[in-house]
Each structure stands twice: as structure tokens, then as C-alpha cells.
């Protein structure tokens, strides 16, 4: 049992402040991740950031309702593919299972689909 707890800790990530995440998407990668920056701005301005937690991992945003985030459990992974110009949303409900929700969307649909996901999952 102790090894399972230890393993869970290895996967866990403390949420980063939304301001930090926004700044990292603005600055990192030479400003190429404008869509991610805009989505984080939208989340902050819409008020969703007051009840959600997240962290940035390279070009990915991982969102959860928990301050300590296990990316394999109750976590929405959001990326924006610069080559295909599409959003990719993956929701992991339970560890060691495939994502329960996998979608891709047109570039202009990021904020709308994020809100739809929050309503669907009742976050």
C-alpha cells in the first residue's frame, strides 16, 4: 500500500497560479502559442479560474478541480496543435484507463468547447 501512495505522489502536480500559466504561454516558444495564451486569458476573465486549478507542462494545459493534480485522474488535458490548427481535449477520469473524452476542434472554438466541457462534466 505504501508503494501505491508513493507512486501516486510521483504523478501529482501542484497547481500553478493562473497568472504564471498565462505568462508562460505568452513568453515561451517565441510567442507561437497565442491560442493557448488566449484560452488561459478567457478562463481567467470568465471567472472559471476561481474554481479550477491547472498547470502548464510544455505546450499542454492540464485542468482539474483539485489543487494537487493527478494528470491521470479527473483531469482535462488541452493542447493546441500549431500544424493542424486544432484544439485537442482529452479528459482522464480514472488512473490507468484510456481517456473518457477525446475531441478535436477548430481553432476558433477553444473557449466555446471549454465552456461546453465544464457544463457537461458539471465542474
C-alpha positions as CSV (number, residue, x, y, z in Angstrom):
1,X,0.0,0.0,0.0
2,X,2.8,2.4,0.8
3,X,4.3,1.9,-2.7
4,X,0.9,2.9,-4.3
5,X,0.8,6.1,-2.2
6,X,4.4,6.8,-3.2
7,X,3.6,6.2,-6.8
8,X,0.6,8.5,-6.7
9,X,2.8,11.3,-5.2
10,X,5.2,10.9,-8.1
11,X,2.3,11.6,-10.5
12,X,0.8,14.5,-8.6
13,X,1.5,18.1,-9.5
14,X,0.7,21.2,-7.5
15,X,-1.4,23.7,-9.4
16,X,0.3,26.8,-10.7
17,X,-1.1,30.3,-10.4
18,X,-3.2,31.2,-13.5
19,X,-1.1,34.4,-13.9
20,X,2.0,32.3,-14.1
21,X,0.4,29.9,-16.7
22,X,-0.8,32.9,-18.8
23,X,2.7,34.4,-18.7
24,X,4.4,31.2,-19.7
25,X,2.2,30.7,-22.7
26,X,2.8,34.3,-23.7
27,X,6.6,34.1,-23.4
28,X,7.6,30.5,-24.0
29,X,8.2,29.2,-27.6
30,X,8.7,32.7,-29.0
31,X,5.1,33.6,-28.7
32,X,3.9,30.8,-31.0
33,X,1.2,29.6,-28.6
34,X,-1.1,32.5,-28.9
35,X,-4.2,30.3,-28.9
36,X,-3.2,28.7,-25.5
37,X,-2.5,32.2,-24.1
38,X,-5.9,33.4,-25.3
39,X,-7.7,30.4,-23.8
40,X,-6.0,30.9,-20.4
41,X,-6.9,34.6,-20.5
42,X,-10.5,33.6,-21.3
43,X,-10.6,31.2,-18.3
44,X,-9.3,33.9,-16.0
45,X,-11.7,36.6,-17.3
46,X,-14.8,34.3,-17.3
47,X,-14.4,33.5,-13.6
48,X,-13.7,29.8,-14.1
49,X,-10.2,30.2,-12.7
50,X,-11.7,30.8,-9.3
51,X,-13.0,27.2,-9.1
52,X,-10.4,25.4,-11.3
53,X,-6.8,24.6,-10.9
54,X,-4.2,23.9,-13.6
55,X,-0.6,23.6,-14.5
56,X,1.3,24.1,-17.7
57,X,3.5,21.2,-19.0
58,X,5.5,22.3,-22.1
59,X,2.7,23.2,-24.6
60,X,-0.1,21.5,-22.6
61,X,-2.6,22.8,-20.1
62,X,-3.9,20.3,-17.5
63,X,-7.0,21.4,-15.7
64,X,-8.7,19.9,-12.6
65,X,-11.0,20.7,-9.7
66,X,-8.2,19.8,-7.3
67,X,-5.3,21.9,-6.2
68,X,-3.0,18.8,-6.2
69,X,-3.5,17.4,-9.7
70,X,-3.0,13.9,-10.8
71,X,-3.0,14.1,-14.6
72,X,-4.4,10.6,-14.9
73,X,-7.4,11.3,-12.7
74,X,-10.2,13.8,-13.2
75,X,-8.0,16.0,-15.4
76,X,-8.6,17.7,-18.7
77,X,-5.6,17.9,-21.0
78,X,-5.7,20.7,-23.5
79,X,-3.3,21.3,-26.3
80,X,-3.3,23.3,-29.5
81,X,-1.6,21.8,-32.5
82,X,0.1,24.5,-34.5
83,X,0.4,22.3,-37.6
84,X,-3.2,21.3,-37.8
85,X,-4.5,24.5,-36.3
86,X,-6.8,22.5,-34.0
87,X,-7.6,22.1,-30.3
88,X,-7.2,18.7,-28.6
89,X,-9.1,18.0,-25.5
90,X,-8.6,14.7,-23.5
91,X,-10.3,14.0,-20.2
92,X,-8.9,11.3,-17.9
93,X,-11.4,10.2,-15.3
94,X,-9.6,7.3,-13.7
95,X,-5.9,6.3,-13.5
96,X,-4.6,3.6,-15.8
97,X,-7.6,3.9,-18.1
98,X,-7.9,5.4,-21.6
99,X,-9.3,8.9,-21.7
100,X,-13.1,9.0,-21.4
101,X,-13.4,12.1,-23.6
102,X,-11.2,12.8,-26.7
103,X,-12.1,15.6,-29.1
104,X,-10.5,18.0,-31.5
105,X,-11.9,21.3,-32.6
106,X,-11.3,24.1,-35.0
107,X,-9.1,27.0,-33.8
108,X,-11.9,29.4,-33.2
109,X,-13.9,27.0,-31.0
110,X,-11.5,26.7,-28.0
111,X,-13.3,28.9,-25.4
112,X,-16.8,27.6,-26.5
113,X,-15.8,24.0,-26.3
114,X,-14.1,24.6,-22.9
115,X,-17.3,26.0,-21.5
116,X,-19.3,23.1,-23.0
117,X,-16.9,20.6,-21.3
118,X,-17.4,22.3,-17.9
119,X,-21.2,22.1,-18.3
120,X,-21.1,18.5,-19.4
121,X,-18.8,17.4,-16.6
122,X,-20.5,19.7,-14.1
123,X,-17.4,21.5,-13.0
